[in-house]
Amino acid sequence: MPHKDIWDRLRDGDDVDLFEQEYTDIVRVEFARCRELMFDINLTRPSDPALPGMWGDLLGLDGPLDPSIRLIHPMQIDFGKRMHIAPNVLINHSFTAMSIGGISIGEGTFIGPNVTAVTDNHRLDDVTILNCHPIDIGRRVWIGAGASIMPGVTVGDDAVIAGGAVVTKDVPPRSVVAGVPARVIREK
């Protein structure tokens, strides 16, 4: 079996020791790069013409951020290159993305303030072992304020996540989920 690089191992949910050389050499460097960029972005005026380029750098794009994507800072994204944001997305302020495992946000999705998306977790028997699972948010999803989306969740197209919900399981397309943990309360 060929050797998987650290990013593939993280995306695939393999156990990764936080102190192994590949993690410290590659992942910590990217984490530091994103922290520096987030600091600069969060202190930049919304009208600054440099802002789209700064977002592009954070997300690893070849140029500035697509103007149809609206990211309202301040926010925290720890691994920008692990995020894919489709056109016509709005992410409101105070968004937190722990995106080491990969986060994909589909076209036309609206994310309210104070939403958290977490792709990583640690083993209960050894907190130095990181275990990640990607989050896939479909198209035209509406995520209410203060919702949390946990590792490995897929949110179907046209779904609604109520404010304050904690989403631990997949959300079917065209459904409304609410609660802690979130459960389907309605089909659209």
Secondary structure, DSSP 4 states (H G I P E B T S, - for coil): -PPPPHHHHHHTT--EETTSHHIIIIIHHHHHHHHHHHHHHHTS-TT-TTHHHHHHHHHT-SSSPPTT-EE-SS-EES-GGGEEE-TT-EE-TT-EEE-TT-EEE-TT-EE-TT-EEE-EEEETTEEEEEEE--EEE-TT-EE-TT-EE-TT-EE-TT-EE-TT-EE-S-B-TTEEEETTTTEEEEE-
